[in-house]
Each structure stands twice: as C-alpha cells, then as structure tokens.
C-alpha cells in the first residue's frame, strides 16, 4: 500500500512540474516596468482633476478647462525631450470639427497632444500608438461649465501615457512609438476619428493601437467588488473594415477569433502577465463594452489593429456623474476613488507590450498553411519579415476551443511540418528577434496550389 501511495505521489509531483511556467524577462524591459511609480501616477491624476473640468467645449482659461490641461501635458512631454537625444518631439495638433447637430453645436477647434519617439532604425517605418482621451464630462454631456474632474475617465489613461513618456523617452527602439492624448471622446470620439483618418491619409505603417480608457479604478458600484488583480482587453473579432475577400477567407478558415486585433490581445495577455506580477489579463471578445465604444473604434473602422485596455470593474457612481453627496453616496469622478497601485500595474502592461513590439522584427510575410492534400499533419510556410532581423520563428498552436496559444514550436527555417491535424487546431506564426522579442502572430492563409 505504501509503495502505491509513493507512486501516486510521484506521478502527482511530475504532473505539477509539467504545469510549471518558466518566466524569462528581458532585463531592460523589466527595469523600465519597475520604474513606474504609483506616486507619480497619482500626482498626474490629481493635477488633471485640479483643472476643474476638461470638457471638450470648456472655456479657455489659464488654470481651468481643456486647453489648460493640454498645455500641462504638452509641457510634461517637452520636459522629456532633452533626454531623448533628439528623438522625442511633441505638439498639440489642432483641427476643426464641424457642427454635427448633436454633441458639437457649432464648428469647434479641438486639439490632440502628440509625443513622437522616433525609431532608431531608418529602414523601419513601423508606428505603434498608445492613446487616451483628456476630455471629461459630468452627467449632462453638453454641460461644459460644471466641474468634471475626470480622475479615472480618462485621467488615468492620460497619466499612464505621461509616465510612459517619462520612462521610455530615454531609451531607444528601432520602431517609432506615438503617445497620443486626444480630445472629443465624450462628444463622439472626435479626436480619435481625426487621428485615425490622418494616419490613413498619410499612409502610416501603423501596426498596433493601444487605447487606455479607465484603468485606475478597482472597485465596482452596486456589487461592491474590490479586485485589483484583473484587467480587461477588448478586441474585435470580425474586422469593422473587412472586405468581401477577407470575409470569404474568414468563413473558409473559420478565422472569426483570429483577427489581427485578437492576435494583439493575446500578445498583450502573454507579455503583460510575464512582466507584471499579480495582474491577470482577461480577454473580452467584444470591440468594447456592451453597446458602448471608445477611441480605438475609429482606428478599427479605418482598418488598423486596435484594442481597448480597461479596468475590470466599473464604478458608475464615479462615471459620467455630477460631483455631489446624495443619500450618503459620494458621486463624481474624484481621485479618492482611484487605486494607484492597480493603475501602476496597468501602466506596466502597456510599457512591456510597447517595448517588446517596437524592438521585435515585424511579422513574417505570406504566412500560409498547405491544404493541397488531406493529412493528419500540418505544414506551414512563410517568408522573412520586411523589417528587422529574425533569428527564428515560432509556429503557434491551440485547440479550437482555447483562447490562448498552447504550444510554441521553434524553427529557424521558413517552413515547419508538425504532427497536429488542421481539423482540430488553429495555427499562427511569429518572428523572433536576436534578443528573443517576438512579433505579433499571423494567422495562416490556405495554400491551395
């Protein structure tokens, strides 16, 4: 009996070891993540809230309103330019939004605060964009006079971007990173819409968009859930900009859960959880919350890969409410409702993802899966990435009901055959750089001849 128990214990221990996950962090990225300060984030949020309102249509005053807050962010960006060796530049990109007979009553001048950290590789034209919106609102979306501190919505996202610029401006990345603080979100995604169209018209090689909107609250209203260990990533399945040809291939391959945005979301989960402790990334298979939208949506409409980063639990007493005390409940988007340690972790996920992507080679090209004959093995082929040097490649595999990739097969060739049936698994391929940084994964197209 003792021998049987010993054997069972040994089997159990081997199974435990089989489930062990090895965490290998790049020291440079880990150091940057560790520099993120909850105290600095709190300082930025409180300063943003001190502007009283940041309503898109608020009056232009020295210490109140959206323009004053934009100048504050711009001054911060400018103060970081000196340590970037000339690679960081910043501006307020002003534009005019015509009246829409809805939330823009008359033609209005808006502005997006943009900091650009230029990549060091002259042959790398890739752009990675992180964004948040600076405008705030109270209960009446058209009331530009009343206090609307907007500490969490979206002072949290703006503060995260300010902290990222502080840390990343002194580092070098082959690709370009743009940090955008947009306006007009509450009036209909106006600033993001302008920026997305500009990116399209100017033919940016915009690889990924990370929209951070409300990342600083860890408590829910009504249900009283307190949880600072989970965060949501929203991503579209069927692309908003899908063409008829894209739709036909998607239906043919059953690729509705393998859009580029879904691949970005999976990448964020893998990399984010690798570099940030005590934070689980939850993938939500929606473009945004139920019947709601955010600043990543205009980019998705233009065909760009875009996701939303958002807190797990929302406090509706502090969201889109007037500041007031009613029935012993404090309403209003105030800094005292924030969890700055939670916000530090959310900021860390963004930094780790941006640093990895901006350093890795671009995605492999012409990724395909051979379907010219029936087989219980699967053969994938691809071409080297256009930008950056790939040391090798990962062929990724997951079962059809799995949300995340379950196995990675490494090769330094441009083709790999593995004994897994394409009937039972989904596949993808990603490039791996000399330093181990990985590109986004690419879902294969059928090779029919």
C-alpha positions, 0 to 999 in steps of 0.5 A, spaced: 500 500 500 505 504 501 509 503 495 502 505 491 501 511 495 509 513 493 507 512 486 501 516 486 505 521 489 510 521 484 506 521 478 502 527 482 509 531 483 511 530 475 504 532 473 505 539 477 512 540 474 509 539 467 504 545 469 510 549 471 511 556 467 518 558 466 518 566 466 524 569 462 524 577 462 528 581 458 532 585 463 531 592 460 524 591 459 523 589 466 527 595 469 523 600 465 516 596 468 519 597 475 520 604 474 513 606 474 511 609 480 504 609 483 506 616 486 507 619 480 501 616 477 497 619 482 500 626 482 498 626 474 491 624 476 490 629 481 493 635 477 488 633 471 482 633 476 485 640 479 483 643 472 476 643 474 473 640 468 476 638 461 470 638 457 471 638 450 467 645 449 470 648 456 472 655 456 479 657 455 482 659 461 489 659 464 488 654 470 481 651 468 478 647 462 481 643 456 486 647 453 489 648 460 490 641 461 493 640 454 498 645 455 500 641 462 501 635 458 504 638 452 509 641 457 510 634 461 512 631 454 517 637 452 520 636 459 522 629 456 525 631 450 532 633 452 533 626 454 531 623 448 537 625 444 533 628 439 528 623 438 522 625 442 518 631 439 511 633 441 505 638 439 498 639 440 495 638 433 489 642 432 483 641 427 476 643 426 470 639 427 464 641 424 457 642 427 454 635 427 447 637 430 448 633 436 454 633 441 458 639 437 453 645 436 457 649 432 464 648 428 469 647 434 477 647 434 479 641 438 486 639 439 490 632 440 497 632 444 502 628 440 509 625 443 513 622 437 519 617 439 522 616 433 525 609 431 532 608 431 532 604 425 531 608 418 529 602 414 523 601 419 517 605 418 513 601 423 508 606 428 505 603 434 500 608 438 498 608 445 492 613 446 487 616 451 482 621 451 483 628 456 476 630 455 471 629 461 464 630 462 459 630 468 452 627 467 449 632 462 454 631 456 453 638 453 454 641 460 461 644 459 461 649 465 460 644 471 466 641 474 468 634 471 474 632 474 475 626 470 480 622 475 479 615 472 475 617 465 480 618 462 485 621 467 488 615 468 489 613 461 492 620 460 497 619 466 499 612 464 501 615 457 505 621 461 509 616 465 510 612 459 513 618 456 517 619 462 520 612 462 521 610 455 523 617 452 530 615 454 531 609 451 531 607 444 527 602 439 528 601 432 520 602 431 517 609 432 512 609 438 506 615 438 503 617 445 497 620 443 492 624 448 486 626 444 480 630 445 472 629 443 471 622 446 465 624 450 462 628 444 463 622 439 470 620 439 472 626 435 479 626 436 480 619 435 476 619 428 481 625 426 487 621 428 485 615 425 483 618 418 490 622 418 494 616 419 490 613 413 491 619 409 498 619 410 499 612 409 502 610 416 505 603 417 501 603 423 501 596 426 498 596 433 493 601 437 493 601 444 487 605 447 487 606 455 480 608 457 479 607 465 484 603 468 485 606 475 479 604 478 478 597 482 472 597 485 465 596 482 458 600 484 452 596 486 456 589 487 461 592 491 467 588 488 474 590 490 479 586 485 485 589 483 488 583 480 484 583 473 484 587 467 480 587 461 482 587 453 477 588 448 478 586 441 474 585 435 473 579 432 470 580 425 474 586 422 469 593 422 473 594 415 473 587 412 472 586 405 468 581 401 475 577 400 477 577 407 470 575 409 470 569 404 477 567 407 474 568 414 468 563 413 473 558 409 478 558 415 473 559 420 478 565 422 472 569 426 477 569 433 483 570 429 483 577 427 489 581 427 486 585 433 485 578 437 492 576 435 494 583 439 490 581 445 493 575 446 500 578 445 498 583 450 495 577 455 502 573 454 507 579 455 503 583 460 502 577 465 510 575 464 512 582 466 507 584 471 506 580 477 499 579 480 495 582 474 491 577 470 489 579 463 482 577 461 480 577 454 473 580 452 471 578 445 467 584 444 470 591 440 468 594 447 463 594 452 456 592 451 453 597 446 458 602 448 465 604 444 471 608 445 477 611 441 480 605 438 473 604 434 475 609 429 482 606 428 478 599 427 473 602 422 479 605 418 482 598 418 488 598 423 489 593 429 486 596 435 484 594 442 481 597 448 485 596 455 480 597 461 479 596 468 475 590 470 470 593 474 466 599 473 464 604 478 458 608 475 457 612 481 464 615 479 462 615 471 459 620 467 456 623 474 455 630 477 460 631 483 455 631 489 453 627 496 446 624 495 443 619 500 450 618 503 453 616 496 459 620 494 458 621 486 463 624 481 469 622 478 474 624 484 481 621 485 479 618 492 476 613 488 482 611 484 487 605 486 494 607 484 497 601 485 492 597 480 493 603 475 501 602 476 500 595 474 496 597 468 501 602 466 506 596 466 502 592 461 502 597 456 510 599 457 512 591 456 507 590 450 510 597 447 517 595 448 517 588 446 513 590 439 517 596 437 524 592 438 521 585 435 522 584 427 515 585 424 511 579 422 513 574 417 510 575 410 505 570 406 504 566 412 500 560 409 498 553 411 498 547 405 491 544 404 493 541 397 492 534 400 488 531 406 493 529 412 493 528 419 499 533 419 500 540 418 505 544 414 506 551 414 510 556 410 512 563 410 517 568 408 522 573 412 519 579 415 520 586 411 523 589 417 528 587 422 532 581 423 529 574 425 533 569 428 527 564 428 520 563 428 515 560 432 509 556 429 503 557 434 498 552 436 491 551 440 485 547 440 479 550 437 476 551 443 482 555 447 483 562 447 490 562 448 496 559 444 498 552 447 504 550 444 510 554 441 514 550 436 521 553 434 524 553 427 529 557 424 527 555 417 521 558 413 517 552 413 515 547 419 511 540 418 508 538 425 504 532 427 497 536 429 491 535 424 488 542 421 481 539 423 482 540 430 487 546 431 488 553 429 495 555 427 499 562 427 506 564 426 511 569 429 518 572 428 523 572 433 528 577 434 536 576 436 534 578 443 528 573 443 522 579 442 517 576 438 512 579 433 505 579 433 502 572 430 499 571 423 494 567 422 495 562 416 492 563 409 490 556 405 495 554 400 491 551 395 496 550 389 
